[in-house]
Amino acid sequence: MTPKSRMQREAATVETMIRKYCRLHHNSDDDLCSECRELLNYSNHRLARCPFQEGKTTCGKCRVHCYNPAMREKIREVMRDIGPRMVLSNPIMALRHAVDGLRKKPLQRRKNR
């Protein structure tokens, strides 16, 4: 088994949290409701376009807020609700996410002139 990259771990953590949130709040079983599917797709798109990639901290501690305000509030709601539960349901994932959050905030990349 090959270790997951920082970005793969972040994507897996976000997906797990959104799936748990959807199951609890939208009574979905295996598939996500349209609202949660949209949030997951948006999150994956933003992660793929992150300028810091493997050097990034968690999105909540990043200096660049690339989520639009409405989606940022939705993902915050998911994380506030599901984050504490992750310690019991997915302790390894929660621990890795906490360690990733200890990384220093990346410096904003300079634009090429």
C-alpha positions in Angstrom: 0.0 0.0 0.0 1.5 3.3 -1.0 1.1 6.3 1.3 -1.4 8.9 0.3 -0.2 12.4 -0.6 -1.2 15.4 1.5 -3.8 16.4 -1.1 -5.2 12.9 -1.3 -5.6 12.8 2.5 -7.3 16.3 2.4 -9.7 15.2 -0.3 -10.5 11.9 1.5 -11.1 13.8 4.8 -13.5 16.3 3.2 -15.4 13.5 1.4 -15.8 11.5 4.6 -17.0 14.5 6.5 -19.5 15.5 3.8 -20.8 12.0 3.5 -21.3 11.7 7.3 -23.0 15.1 7.4 -25.4 14.2 4.5 -26.3 10.9 6.2 -27.1 12.7 9.5 -28.9 15.7 8.2 -30.3 14.8 4.8 -31.2 11.2 5.5 -29.2 9.9 2.6 -27.8 6.4 2.5 -25.0 5.6 0.1 -25.4 8.5 -2.3 -25.2 12.1 -1.5 -28.1 14.6 -1.9 -27.6 17.2 -4.6 -26.5 19.9 -2.2 -23.8 17.7 -0.6 -22.7 16.4 -4.0 -22.3 20.0 -5.2 -20.3 20.8 -2.1 -18.0 17.8 -2.5 -17.5 18.6 -6.2 -16.7 22.2 -5.4 -14.3 21.2 -2.6 -12.4 18.8 -4.9 -12.2 21.4 -7.6 -10.8 24.0 -5.2 -8.3 21.4 -3.8 -7.1 20.6 -7.3 -6.5 24.3 -8.0 -4.8 25.0 -4.7 -1.6 27.0 -5.4 0.2 25.4 -2.4 -0.6 21.8 -3.1 1.6 19.5 -1.0 2.9 22.4 1.1 -0.5 23.5 2.2 -1.9 23.6 5.7 -5.6 22.8 6.3 -7.9 25.0 4.3 -9.3 26.7 7.4 -5.8 28.0 8.3 -4.8 29.0 4.8 -4.0 32.6 4.0 -5.8 32.3 0.6 -9.5 31.8 0.9 -10.4 30.3 -2.5 -13.9 29.2 -1.6 -16.7 31.6 -2.4 -18.5 32.9 0.7 -21.6 30.7 0.4 -19.6 27.5 -0.1 -17.2 28.5 2.7 -20.1 28.8 5.1 -21.4 25.4 4.0 -18.1 23.6 4.5 -17.7 25.3 7.9 -21.1 24.0 8.9 -20.1 20.5 7.9 -16.8 20.7 9.7 -18.2 22.2 12.9 -20.8 19.5 13.1 -18.8 16.4 12.0 -15.2 17.4 13.0 -15.6 16.5 16.7 -17.3 13.2 15.7 -14.3 12.2 13.5 -12.2 11.5 16.6 -14.4 8.6 17.5 -15.4 7.4 14.0 -12.2 7.9 12.1 -9.4 8.6 14.7 -6.5 8.1 12.3 -8.0 10.5 9.8 -8.8 13.0 12.5 -5.2 12.8 13.9 -3.6 13.3 10.5 -5.9 16.2 9.8 -4.9 17.8 13.1 -1.2 17.3 12.4 -1.6 18.8 8.9 -3.2 21.8 10.6 -0.1 22.3 12.6 1.9 23.2 9.5 2.9 26.7 9.1 0.7 28.9 6.9 2.2 29.0 3.4 3.4 32.3 2.1 1.3 33.6 -0.7 2.8 32.8 -4.0 4.2 35.7 -6.1 2.7 36.3 -9.5 5.2 36.1 -12.4 5.8 39.5 -13.8 
